[in-house]
């Protein structure tokens, strides 16, 4: 999405004095649920992704960094108890203000305030000096790029917040020895007002406003403030708040997988013989179903429909994205436009530059496609259209063949 804000959630530990902690801070928490990664499922009707956000490292090829520890490493591989269950192995070489960064995304329209807790599993090994006993585990959230170091809360006779702004909580890891774990330990940080686990004074056990507002791309940073130690992390879960009402799906996704190749779809032009739209096999990836639009004259367009949720209008949506393959004909260097209707249009589309009724457009300055192109168009609007809404997608060409897929309406 445009203008995605980068944020950080930091989970860290730092050395503490034996006997300083007890009670709620030393307790292990309830294991986190196994939640699949959020995705947009298939089908030809709008659908919603999963609410919780999970990192389980299965078939994971992403690169993980260790800010604050230039000699450290973080790699996805066989877990310590089951080689078939992948986990993130973190080697802390040096530096007491270091961590491992893990990228996830809070969906559009959501902020950290929409989530009730952060949970994760840790397996402590006996490798190196195994400096893993009596450590504090801290959670921080902040916006910006990855830090050079992860500055955690320090003990100076009182609990002083020397950490990055956006403190989300701190507790003791409950481990009183340097022995290797026999099972993963699960920790859960409550993010709800009045329930944030804390050793700092004057915080009212609640997140500050800046932390609650965080959204978009996130780097989760798990850090243990010790050196020469190795541990594993798995099943990092950001748990979404439950709602008494069924959440309206966002985004709304339209694809063609449930249809049959050859099925006719909606299109519009001055006459029906000037444009056709049908379900076709993917021109690049055979076996995937897409929409194929063939036109022979100007003022034609593909037409799709969305059933907006109750109490929602088109003005609640800001962006339309879709994949397009401009195969042949008069496709190069065209202004593509989106128009909205309350009923399926039955006449040609007026692409004239003076026409101000388009809700969005973009200028494609390319010749025919060589691969699928992902298009994102700002459709910020004041439309009161509700219920079933029809959108035409196209450009003013004299005749062309264009393929479309994964048409998505995003708040």
ZIRASUL-V238846 format. One line per field, one symbol per residue. ss: DSSP state (H for helix, E for strand, C for the rest). phi: phi as a letter, one per 20 degrees, with the letter a starting at -180 (. if undefined). burial: I if it has 16 or more other ideal C-beta (glycine too) atoms within 10 Angstrom, else O. Layout:
ss=???
phi=???
burial=???
This chain:
ss=CCCCCCEEEEEEEEECCCCCCCHHHHCCCCCCCCCCCCCCCCCCCCCCCCCCEEECCCCCCCCCECCCCCCCEEEEEECCCCCCCEEEEEEECCCCCCCEEEEEEECCCCCHHHEEEEEEEEEECCCCCCCCCCEEEEEEEEECCCCCCCCCCEECCCEECCCCCCEEEEEECCCCCCCCCCCCEEEEEECCCCCCCCCCCCCCCCCCHHHHCCCEEEEEEEEEECCCEEEEEEEEEEEECCCCCCCCCCCEEECCCCCCCCCECCEECCCHHHEEEEEEECCCCCCCEEEEEEECCCCCEEEEEEECCCCCEHHHCCEEEEEEEEEEECCCCEEEEEEEECCCCCCCCCCCCCCCCCCEEEEECCCCCCCCEEEEEECCCCCCCECEEEEEEEECCCCEEEEEEEEEEEC
phi=.flfeeccdddbcbfcegnfcamffeffdfgffecfgfbefeodcgcdefffdcddmfledfeddcgncfeebbceagffdbfedfbeeddeeanecbadecebcefgndcffeceaccadcdeedfmelfceldedccccbeoffffcdedfdecnceeeeegfnfdqbbefmedbdfffdbfeddcdfdegncffbdefmdllcfeffffefbnfcdeddcdebclbcbdcblecdefffcfdffffbeedcccfeedgogecfbbafbfeebcccfcfgfddgoeecedddccbfmdafcccceffgmccfffddbccaeccefanedelceecdcdbecffccfeeeggffdefeabbeedbegfdafdedccfdgbdfegbmeddcecrbedeqaccdcblecdcf
burial=OOOOOOIIIIIIIIIIOOOOIOOOIOOOIOOIOOIOOIOIOOOIOIIIIOIIIIIIIOOIOOOIIIIIIOOIOIOIOOIIOOOOOIIIIIIIIOIIIIIIIIOIOIIOOIOIIIIIIIIIIIIIIOOOOIIIIIIIIIIIIIIOOIIOOIIIIIOOOOIOIOIIOIIIIIIIIIIOOOOOIOOIIIIIIIIOOOOIIIIIOOOOOOIOOOIIIIIIOIIIIIIIIIIOIIIIIIIIIIIIOOOOOOOIIIIIIIIIOOIOOOOOIIIIIOOOOIIIIIIIOIIOOOOIIIIIIIIIOIIIIIIIOIOIIOOIOIOIIIIIIIIIIIIOIOIOOIOIIIIIIOOOIOOIIOIOOOOOOIIIIOOIOOOOIOOIOOIOIOIOIOOOIIOOIIIIIIIIIOIIIIIIIIIIIII
